[in-house]
Amino acid sequence: MSLPVVLIGPMGAGKTRIGSRLAREVGAPFVDTDQRIVERYGPIEEIFAREGEPYFRVIEREVVAEALREEAVVALGGGAVLDPDTQDDLATLPVVLLRVDEAAVAPRLAGGTRPLIADGGLDRWRGILAERLPIYEALADIDLDTSRRPVARIVAEITGRLGALA
């Protein structure tokens, strides 16, 4: 399997959970770019509150560019694909879009600290998804719904389909 493999999709689609399981399955490191940002700069909601979204997007781009040079399974934050340089980087890599429907995502997001949906909740999530979906779809080599499927089955489908792409 060609690495890196990149997981994209909306908040709550399961990129971290599926990505860590996929990495174990293929014997590769797992990089969650949001987690890497937290390790280096502190909680994302605090970055948003202190510096604003434009600053967050700058540091996110730096972390994403670094991660995409690693031989790893890489999960990107939902908005990372908004950066044109990231879109260019992803054009040459295997990209898996993980989707989730509203009914499945609502409990996944409940009680969270995601700054972009702090005001507006599920309605805001819907709006963000509508804005980003065309980009997700344009970048994806594989497109999977995670709403009601076991993680093991999703990972098996990804590995099978990535093998077919090689």
C-alpha positions in Angstrom: 0.0 0.0 0.0 1.3 3.4 -0.9 1.8 5.8 2.0 0.7 8.3 3.1 -3.0 7.4 3.0 -5.1 10.5 3.9 -8.5 10.5 5.5 -10.7 13.5 5.0 -14.3 14.3 5.9 -16.6 16.3 8.1 -16.4 16.6 11.9 -17.6 13.4 13.5 -17.1 11.1 10.5 -14.6 8.9 12.5 -11.4 10.0 10.9 -9.4 9.5 14.1 -10.9 6.2 15.1 -10.8 4.7 11.7 -7.4 6.1 10.9 -5.8 4.6 14.0 -7.3 1.2 13.3 -6.3 1.4 9.6 -2.7 2.3 10.6 -2.5 -0.7 13.0 -3.9 -2.9 10.2 -1.3 -1.9 7.6 1.6 -1.6 10.1 2.1 2.2 9.6 2.2 5.1 12.0 -0.9 7.1 12.6 -0.9 10.9 12.4 -3.9 12.9 13.5 -3.1 16.5 12.4 -5.6 18.0 14.9 -3.9 16.1 17.8 -0.5 17.2 16.6 -1.7 20.8 16.7 -2.9 20.3 20.2 0.4 18.8 21.3 2.3 21.8 19.8 0.0 24.7 20.3 -2.6 23.8 22.9 -6.3 23.0 22.6 -7.9 24.0 19.3 -10.8 25.8 20.9 -8.3 28.0 22.8 -6.4 28.7 19.6 -9.6 29.8 18.0 -10.6 32.0 21.0 -7.1 33.5 21.5 -5.9 33.9 17.9 -8.9 33.3 15.6 -9.6 30.9 12.7 -7.1 32.6 10.2 -4.2 32.0 12.6 -5.4 28.4 13.2 -5.5 27.7 9.5 -1.8 28.9 9.1 -0.5 26.5 11.7 -2.8 23.8 10.5 -1.3 24.1 7.0 2.2 23.8 8.4 1.3 20.6 10.4 -0.6 19.1 7.4 2.3 19.7 5.0 4.7 18.0 7.4 2.3 15.0 8.0 1.8 14.5 4.3 5.5 13.9 3.9 5.4 11.0 6.3 4.8 7.3 5.5 1.7 7.1 7.6 -2.0 7.0 7.7 -3.0 10.7 8.1 -6.3 12.1 9.4 -6.9 15.7 8.5 -9.1 18.1 10.4 -12.3 18.7 8.6 -11.3 22.2 7.3 -7.7 21.4 6.3 -8.9 20.7 2.7 -9.8 24.4 2.4 -6.2 25.4 1.8 -5.3 25.4 -1.9 -1.8 24.1 -1.2 -3.2 21.2 0.8 -5.6 20.5 -2.1 -2.5 20.4 -4.5 -0.7 18.1 -2.1 -3.6 15.7 -1.9 -4.0 15.5 -5.7 -1.1 13.0 -5.9 -2.0 10.9 -2.8 -4.6 8.2 -2.0 -7.4 10.1 -0.3 -10.3 8.5 1.5 -13.5 10.5 2.2 -15.4 9.4 5.3 -19.0 10.6 5.3 -21.5 10.5 8.1 -25.2 11.3 8.1 -26.9 13.8 10.5 -28.6 11.1 12.7 -25.3 9.3 13.3 -23.2 12.4 13.8 -25.5 14.2 16.3 -24.5 11.9 19.3 -20.9 11.9 18.2 -20.7 15.7 18.4 -22.8 16.1 21.6 -20.9 17.7 24.5 -17.8 18.3 22.4 -15.6 21.4 22.2 -15.4 21.9 18.5 -15.1 25.7 18.0 -16.8 25.9 14.6 -20.0 24.4 15.9 -20.0 25.8 19.4 -22.7 28.2 18.2 -25.3 26.6 16.0 -24.6 22.9 16.7 -26.0 20.5 14.1 -27.3 23.3 12.0 -23.8 24.8 11.8 -22.4 21.3 11.1 -24.8 21.0 8.1 -23.7 24.4 6.8 -20.0 23.6 7.1 -20.6 20.2 5.4 -22.5 21.9 2.5 -19.6 24.3 2.0 -16.9 21.6 2.1 -18.5 18.7 0.4 -17.6 19.7 -3.2 -13.9 19.9 -2.2 -14.1 16.6 -0.3 -15.7 14.9 -3.3 -13.2 16.4 -5.8 -10.2 15.1 -3.7 -11.4 11.6 -2.8 -10.3 8.4 -4.5 -12.5 6.4 -2.1 -15.8 7.5 -0.7 -17.3 5.7 2.3 -20.2 6.3 4.7 -19.3 5.6 8.3 -22.8 6.2 9.8 -23.8 2.7 10.7 -21.0 0.4 9.9 -18.5 -1.3 12.2 -15.0 0.2 12.1 -13.4 -3.2 11.2 -15.6 -3.4 8.1 -14.8 0.1 7.0 -11.1 -0.5 7.5 -11.3 -3.8 5.5 -13.0 -2.0 2.7 -10.4 0.8 2.7 -7.5 -1.7 2.5 -9.2 -3.7 -0.2 -9.9 -0.6 -2.3 -6.5 0.9 -1.8 -5.0 -2.4 -2.9 -7.1 -2.1 -6.1 -5.8 1.5 -6.7 -2.1 0.5 -6.4 
